Amino acid sequence: MKSSNAGESTTAVEVVNVSNHGMWLNVEGEEFFMPFERYPWFEPAPLSSVFNVQLLHGFHLRWPDLDVDLEVDALRNPEKYPLRFDPMQSMSPVKMDYDSAQDQLRMAFTPGTCEQSDEVADGVVFDYDKDGNVVGLDIEYAVKKLNLPEEARRDLVKALERITAEAKKR
């Protein structure tokens, strides 16, 4: 038995199908596949909430039950609209080195070159790049400056030594 083709949509926007992998959305005759991998809010949602979609102003999609809003252009050009922000992607890793014999902590925030250093407080030195951005930090007597109880001081020194050793392995 063969199903007949669906008739024309009577609404400006509708979810026309949902599978294990995503959903198909028809917006004014234009069909879009929305994979759950890219649009994770819809996968665990009740179907009634997924099907409850509105088109506002001809370009704004709204799922009121889910508090999800998307622009139609984001479906047409997904590469222009990253839906998830990865803060680690935009940050360079902080490099840290701790010398327990000298109780000196060194941190490099960016791979930039240090052009100038300035002692901003007793035993605390900022390193600056050519544009005046802080790219590093040196703290002399770092653990001692925290004025911690002896047990907490030992724990902190162990943690700093472990982090430094792990960083050097990479």
GUTOR-243355 format. One line per 5 residues: number of its first residue (from 1); their letters; for each residue x, y, z of N, C-alpha, C. Coordinates in pm, whole numbers, plus 50000, padded with zeros to 5 digits. Example, Ala and Ser with C-alpha at 12.3 -4.5 7.8 and 13.67 -1.06 7.14 Angstrom:
1	AS	51319:49431:50780:51230:49550:50780:51320:49670:50780  51285:49775:50708:51367:49894:50714:51290:50003:50787
// end
This chain:
1	MKSSN	50084:49882:50000:50000:50000:50000:50089:50124:50000  50054:50218:49919:50133:50341:49909:50050:50457:49961  50119:50540:50044:50052:50659:50096:50050:50766:49990  49948:50844:49992:49942:50956:49898:50027:51069:49950  50068:51158:49864:50147:51273:49906:50065:51360:49998
6	AGEST	50137:51420:50092:50070:51511:50184:50021:51633:50108  49915:51689:50154:49862:51810:50092:49945:51930:50131  49904:52045:50083:49976:52166:50117:49954:52201:50263  50057:52259:50321:50050:52299:50461:49949:52412:50477  49876:52407:50585:49779:52514:50613:49832:52615:50713
11	TAVEV	49954:52591:50762:50015:52685:50856:50149:52732:50799  50196:52844:50848:50324:52899:50800:50442:52814:50845  50427:52746:50958:50535:52662:51010:50475:52539:51075  50539:52424:51050:50497:52303:51118:50608:52200:51118  50610:52121:51223:50700:52006:51230:50627:51896:51154
16	VNVSN	50693:51843:51049:50625:51745:50965:50663:51602:50998  50778:51583:51067:50819:51448:51103:50924:51455:51213  50927:51354:51298:51028:51341:51401:51080:51199:51396  51214:51183:51398:51275:51050:51399:51370:51041:51519  51442:50932:51528:51541:50917:51636:51659:51011:51617
21	HGMWL	51676:51065:51498:51792:51147:51466:51764:51296:51458  51639:51333:51444:51606:51474:51433:51464:51496:51388  51437:51615:51344:51301:51649:51302:51305:51729:51173  51196:51722:51098:51180:51798:50975:51082:51910:51003  51121:52028:50963:51041:52147:50986:51011:52212:50852
26	NVEGE	50884:52245:50829:50843:52314:50708:50812:52458:50746  50884:52550:50684:50863:52693:50710:50826:52758:50577  50700:52793:50564:50647:52857:50443:50694:52785:50316  50679:52652:50314:50712:52571:50198:50857:52528:50188  50942:52578:50273:51084:52541:50273:51105:52438:50385
31	EFFMP	51165:52322:50350:51181:52216:50449:51324:52211:50501  51337:52192:50631:51467:52185:50698:51472:52059:50783  51587:51991:50781:51611:51882:50875:51691:51939:50990  51645:51913:51112:51710:51965:51231:51760:51847:51314  51887:51808:51298:51939:51693:51373:51948:51724:51522
36	FERYP	51914:51625:51604:51919:51644:51749:52062:51672:51797  52160:51626:51722:52299:51651:51758:52327:51801:51760  52266:51874:51667:52286:52019:51659:52182:52096:51742  52064:52039:51755:51953:52104:51827:51910:52013:51942  51992:52000:52046:51969:51900:52151:51846:51925:52238
41	WFEPA	51790:52044:52235:51677:52077:52322:51552:51997:52286  51543:51955:52161:51421:51890:52114:51415:51740:52144  51529:51675:52151:51530:51529:52166:51457:51481:52292  51483:51538:52410:51414:51486:52528:51274:51545:52549  51236:51639:52466:51110:51711:52486:50989:51627:52448
46	PLSSV	50877:51650:52515:50753:51582:52474:50717:51624:52331  50662:51530:52255:50627:51560:52115:50530:51677:52105  50440:51686:52199:50344:51798:52193:50417:51932:52200  50526:51939:52275:50603:52063:52284:50685:52087:52158  50735:51979:52097:50813:51992:51973:50722:52041:51860
51	FNVQL	50600:51990:51855:50507:52028:51749:50446:52167:51771  50456:52220:51891:50402:52352:51921:50505:52459:51885  50508:52494:51757:50603:52592:51707:50528:52708:51642  50585:52826:51656:50524:52946:51600:50625:53017:51510  50576:53081:51405:50658:53167:51320:50616:53310:51348
56	LHGFH	50709:53389:51398:50680:53528:51433:50755:53620:51336  50687:53718:51284:50747:53822:51198:50808:53765:51070  50774:53642:51034:50822:53583:50911:50963:53527:50915  51033:53542:51028:51172:53493:51034:51211:53435:51169  51126:53449:51268:51159:53408:51405:51076:53285:51443
61	LRWPD	51145:53174:51473:51077:53052:51516:51078:53045:51668  50962:53009:51725:50950:53006:51871:50878:52878:51912  50940:52805:52006:50878:52691:52070:50849:52734:52213  50729:52787:52241:50701:52846:52371:50709:52746:52488  50670:52622:52466:50675:52524:52574:50818:52491:52616
66	LDVDL	50912:52509:52523:51051:52473:52547:51140:52594:52572  51084:52714:52552:51160:52839:52562:51280:52836:52467  51255:52793:52343:51358:52787:52239:51319:52884:52129  51415:52965:52087:51396:53061:51979:51508:53044:51877  51473:53042:51750:51572:53032:51642:51530:53124:51528
71	EVDAL	51626:53173:51456:51599:53248:51335:51594:53150:51218  51507:53173:51122:51500:53088:51003:51634:53089:50931  51701:53202:50929:51831:53210:50862:51934:53116:50927  51919:53087:51056:52010:52993:51123:51991:52852:51069  51871:52820:51021:51847:52691:50958:51902:52689:50816
76	RNPEK	51891:52801:50747:51942:52810:50610:52095:52811:50607  52156:52879:50703:52302:52899:50707:52357:52863:50845  52354:52737:50883:52394:52700:51019:52539:52734:51052  52626:52741:50952:52766:52772:50977:52785:52914:51031  52690:53002:51005:52698:53139:51055:52650:53153:51198
81	YPLRF	52583:53050:51250:52519:53060:51380:52559:52942:51469  52676:52949:51531:52711:52840:51624:52614:52844:51742  52554:52730:51772:52452:52726:51876:52510:52692:52013  52634:52654:52015:52697:52621:52143:52828:52698:52152  52849:52758:52266:52972:52832:52289:53069:52744:52367
86	DPMQS	53189:52731:52316:53293:52656:52385:53399:52757:52430  53396:52796:52559:53491:52897:52603:53636:52851:52592  53660:52722:52601:53796:52672:52592:53851:52686:52450  53764:52687:52352:53808:52700:52214:53868:52839:52190  53814:52939:52257:53860:53075:52233:53973:53117:52328
91	MSPVK	54009:53030:52421:54112:53064:52519:54238:52981:52493  54350:53043:52513:54472:52964:52510:54494:52911:52651  54550:52793:52665:54567:52737:52798:54669:52816:52880  54643:52829:53007:54736:52895:53098:54846:52795:53131  54967:52839:53117:55081:52754:53153:55129:52799:53290
96	MDYDS	55156:52701:53375:55195:52731:53512:55318:52652:53549  55405:52714:53626:55523:52646:53677:55543:52692:53821  55562:52596:53910:55584:52628:54050:55715:52569:54095  55801:52652:54151:55929:52609:54206:55915:52607:54357  55900:52486:54414:55876:52475:54558:55999:52517:54639
101	AQDQL	56119:52498:54585:56240:52537:54659:56245:52688:54679  56198:52763:54578:56199:52909:54586:56062:52966:54622  55960:52880:54628:55821:52921:54651:55783:53030:54550  55812:53001:54423:55785:53096:54316:55685:53035:54218  55579:53109:54190:55476:53066:54096:55486:53152:53971
106	RMAFT	55491:53086:53857:55498:53156:53728:55380:53111:53645  55305:53206:53591:55192:53175:53504:55205:53253:53375  55186:53183:53263:55185:53248:53132:55042:53235:53078  54976:53347:53053:54836:53347:53011:54818:53330:52861  54913:53379:52785:54904:53370:52639:55041:53331:52585
111	PGTCE	55044:53284:52463:55173:53252:52404:55252:53376:52360  55201:53494:52390:55267:53617:52349:55404:53635:52414  55483:53721:52355:55618:53749:52404:55613:53861:52507  55687:53843:52613:55697:53946:52716:55791:54056:52667  55740:54177:52662:55820:54292:52619:55863:54378:52738
116	QSDEV	55786:54368:52848:55815:54452:52963:55758:54384:53087  55824:54401:53200:55776:54349:53329:55767:54463:53427  55672:54451:53519:55652:54556:53619:55611:54492:53750  55682:54527:53858:55645:54476:53990:55528:54560:54039  55410:54499:54042:55288:54571:54076:55257:54568:54225
121	ADGVV	55320:54477:54298:55311:54468:54443:55436:54395:54489  55460:54393:54617:55579:54329:54670:55587:54183:54626  55684:54153:54539:55705:54016:54492:55606:53969:54388  55524:54058:54333:55426:54023:54230:55461:54102:54104  55496:54028:53998:55541:54090:53874:55447:54053:53761
126	FDYDK	55399:54153:53688:55321:54132:53568:55414:54141:53448  55393:54053:53350:55463:54060:53222:55365:54111:53118  55412:54204:53034:55325:54267:52934:55378:54240:52794  55286:54228:52697:55327:54217:52557:55346:54358:52501  55377:54369:52373:55406:54500:52311:55285:54593:52312
131	DGNVV	55162:54537:52324:55041:54620:52326:54996:54656:52467  55074:54614:52568:55040:54646:52706:54945:54547:52771  54920:54434:52707:54834:54330:52766:54915:54243:52861  54856:54206:52973:54923:54118:53068:54929:53978:53006  55050:53925:52991:55068:53792:52932:55124:53692:53033
136	GLDIE	55167:53742:53149:55222:53651:53248:55224:53713:53387  55251:53628:53484:55249:53669:53624:55353:53587:53698  55436:53653:53778:55532:53587:53867:55499:53629:54009  55493:53530:54099:55469:53561:54240:55580:53496:54321  55662:53579:54385:55766:53529:54474:55702:53500:54610
141	YAVKK	55746:53392:54671:55692:53348:54801:55540:53336:54792  55495:53270:54686:55352:53262:54654:55270:53197:54765  55312:53082:54812:55235:53012:54914:55246:53086:55047  55365:53135:55077:55387:53208:55202:55298:53331:55209  55281:53400:55094:55199:53522:55091:55053:53496:55130
146	LNLPE	55007:53373:55108:54867:53342:55139:54841:53330:55288  54949:53319:55366:54938:53313:55511:54840:53204:55555  54862:53083:55502:54776:52969:55531:54825:52892:55652  54737:52819:55717:54782:52726:55821:54876:52623:55756  54966:52566:55833:55072:52479:55780:55016:52363:55698
151	EARRD	54910:52298:55743:54855:52184:55670:54800:52228:55533  54731:52339:55530:54677:52391:55404:54792:52432:55312  54897:52489:55369:55014:52529:55290:55077:52406:55224  55093:52298:55301:55151:52174:55246:55064:52119:55134  54932:52119:55155:54839:52069:55053:54849:52151:54925
156	LVKAL	54858:52283:54940:54867:52369:54823:54998:52346:54749  55108:52334:54821:55238:52309:54757:55233:52177:54680  55175:52073:54740:55163:51944:54671:55081:51958:54543  54972:52030:54552:54885:52049:54435:54959:52126:54325  55028:52231:54362:55102:52311:54263:55214:52228:54200
161	ERITA	55283:52148:54280:55389:52063:54226:55332:51958:54130  55217:51900:54166:55153:51800:54080:55110:51862:53947  55047:51977:53953:55002:52045:53831:55120:52080:53742  55227:52128:53803:55347:52164:53726:55407:52040:53661  55415:51930:53736:55471:51805:53680:55386:51754:53564
166	EAKKR	55254:51759:53579:55164:51713:53471:55178:51801:53348  55191:51931:53369:55205:52024:53256:55335:51998:53181  55440:51964:53251:55569:51939:53187:55567:51811:53105  55478:51717:53137:55467:51591:53062:55408:51616:52925  55326:51719:52912:55256:51747:52785:55346:51805:52683
// end
